[in-house]
Amino acid sequence: MPSRRTARIGALTVAAVCSTVSAVVLTTPAHADTIHIHDIQGTTRLSPYAGQAVTDVAGIVTGVRTYGSSRGFWIQDPNADDNPATSEGVFVFTSSVPKVAVGDSVTVSGTISEYVPGGAASGNQSITEITKPVVTVLSGGNTVPAATVVSAKSVPALYSADGDTASGGSVNGLTLKPKKYALDYYESLEGMNIRVSDARVVTATDPYAELWVTVKPHENDNRRGGSVYGSYTSQNTGRLLIQSLGATADFPTANVGDELTGTTAGPLDYNSFGGYTLVANQIGTLEPGGLERETTQKQSRSELAVATYNVENLDPGDASFAAHASAIVNNLRSPDILSLEEIQDNNGATNDGTVAANQTVQKLIDAIVAAGGPAYDWRSIDPENNKDGGEPGGNIRQVFLFNPERVSFTDRAGGDATTAVGVTKANGKAALTASPGRVDPANTAWTTSRKPLAGEFVFRGKTVFVIANHFASKGGDQGLTAQYQPPARSSETQRHLQATAVNTFVKEILAAQKNADVITLGDINDFEFSDTAKLLEDDGVLWSAIKSLPKSERYTYDYQGNSQVLDQILISPSIRKDDFTYDSVHINSEFNDQISDHDPQVLRFEP
């Protein structure tokens, strides 16, 4: 398969042997009469034969991968042992296009290696493989070993054992317990032919011809077909990544809530972009679920509608302006104030020192007018060149759009990329020293990250303070299927500092005016249950309004089969105590033809 999948496979890093067996030395070859595939796989994640040569390992070919830099094939022993912890399948890495076919009976001699997709630093588990193979085809057209059924009944409810503290939290050396833990169950099937039936799609088809399904349709499910990630211990054990051994053109184009009816079957692989993966040589028939994009309620005349929307690296060369404008006008119903994240400068990723984004913003405003929406005005502050992270040269930033027919913006000079906005008190009311202004931009919390944008708005004579955010990404965190359990979330450190800085600023506003209406919103890049959110909420000065929704409705993003929260609108006590409505408007994350990977959020209240 082409595109990123090839690049992914090409990024596989050989860890000739993982850390716990790095001292293994080559010994005399193990002979076919003493070794089977289940002996090679063993009862842990690491092969007891890692680093050793083996000869005449017998099996039936169950799948052939002819593309990418990880070409090879899977073999499976039709004569299984009686130990559920030992897999009967293994991948044979050939590097060139294999000269075998599904159903061939073969023997393979070679060296047992443990490969870590993404490299050892990724924290990923390894794949047991036979490398430098010498392959003998004994016969063809044999019956392929029956695919093991993976279902709601077979996958345990518990996700994983905690890793061995003596090994830095790694589970690699622990004996597999496939009847107790889901990760152990999948590992016990590594390389084997498996199948799922009538599986519901929980992450839509992406540009790289892959999608996610669940074999547990009632596991933390929501009304639109997804599986909600509502806590660090609700990883959703039924999730499984589906790729294909066939042509990209034949891969189904699916949305969340669709179903792959019938059988989807093939070898079970593992990669760095999702862990355990069914690489299908048979894919079920796509049955659409009829998912439709949502439309929020229009605000009343007395309600202020405030929204946040990550428009994903929008620059003037993009073709998505009309689609974004339609979403803002028709699905978000033209909110009064809109915080946009990931607005790029006037020439996008061209890295030539350009930081202004007036052309980008004006093109979006013109598209909104053309779609029947209001002629928005806007405010923002240009960042320093290449100081705020994101795509090099793109200079992403937050931008306020506001409808001047409904809302006015209080302009106060002095705000720029490096000057911190402050809070003053005049006539018993809080006021910003600069509007727009940036919150604590010199704080190291914002190194290579977007600085918050603060602005002062007036609606029907009442002041509303809005702080637009785009916190540091989750890049560098270990995946849910990592060898380290629980996985480390190293990226949290910076977001915690950022949350503390924003919380401190909100406290300054409320110290000047206890009943001030303050809204902190944007791409927080963290969950509503996270410590990041708790630090933003510290001392009760803010509250994440998405928590007003039922737990099954709390999601703004769909990642690796989990519907989860990244975008939030947090409100001060004066807003929370009165009536407000909150809506996560699902127009992107669940769809294969998304114009952004985030769903916008809308808050309506009467100041």
Sequence and secondary structure as in RCSB ss.txt:
>XXXX:A:sequence
MPSRRTARIGALTVAAVCSTVSAVVLTTPAHADTIHIHDIQGTTRLSPYAGQAVTDVAGIVTGVRTYGSSRGFWI
QDPNADDNPATSEGVFVFTSSVPKVAVGDSVTVSGTISEYVPGGAASGNQSITEITKPVVTVLSGGNTVPAATVV
SAKSVPALYSADGDTASGGSVNGLTLKPKKYALDYYESLEGMNIRVSDARVVTATDPYAELWVTVKPHENDNRRG
GSVYGSYTSQNTGRLLIQSLGATADFPTANVGDELTGTTAGPLDYNSFGGYTLVANQIGTLEPGGLERETTQKQS
RSELAVATYNVENLDPGDASFAAHASAIVNNLRSPDILSLEEIQDNNGATNDGTVAANQTVQKLIDAIVAAGGPA
YDWRSIDPENNKDGGEPGGNIRQVFLFNPERVSFTDRAGGDATTAVGVTKANGKAALTASPGRVDPANTAWTTSR
KPLAGEFVFRGKTVFVIANHFASKGGDQGLTAQYQPPARSSETQRHLQATAVNTFVKEILAAQKNADVITLGDIN
DFEFSDTAKLLEDDGVLWSAIKSLPKSERYTYDYQGNSQVLDQILISPSIRKDDFTYDSVHINSEFNDQISDHDP
QVLRFEP
>XXXX:A:secstr
  THHHHHHHT EEESS GGGTT    S B TTT  HHHHH SSSS TTTT EEEEEEEEEEEEE SSSS EEEE
E SS  S TTS SEEEEE SS  S  TT EEEEEEEEEEEETT GGGT   EEEEEEEEEEEEESS      EE 
 TTTS SB     BGGGTTB TTS   TTTBHHHHHHTTTTSEEEEEEEEEEE   TTS EEEES TTSSB TTS
 BB  STT   TTEEEEEESS GGGS    TT EEEEEEEEEEEEETTTEEEEEESB  EEE             
TT EEEEEEEEEEE TT S HHHHHHIIIIIS   SEEEEEEE  TTTT  SS    HHHHHHHHHHHHHTT   
 EEE     TT S SSTTT  EEEEEE TTT EE  BTT  SS B  EEEETTEEEESSBSEESSTTSGGGTTS 
  EEEEEEETTEEEEEEEEE    TT   TTSSBSS   TTHHHHHHHHHHHHHHHHHHHHH TT EEEEEEE  
S TTSHHHHHHTGGGS EEGGGGS GGG  SEEETTEEE  EEEEE HHHHTS EEEEE  SSTT TT SSSS  
EEEEE  
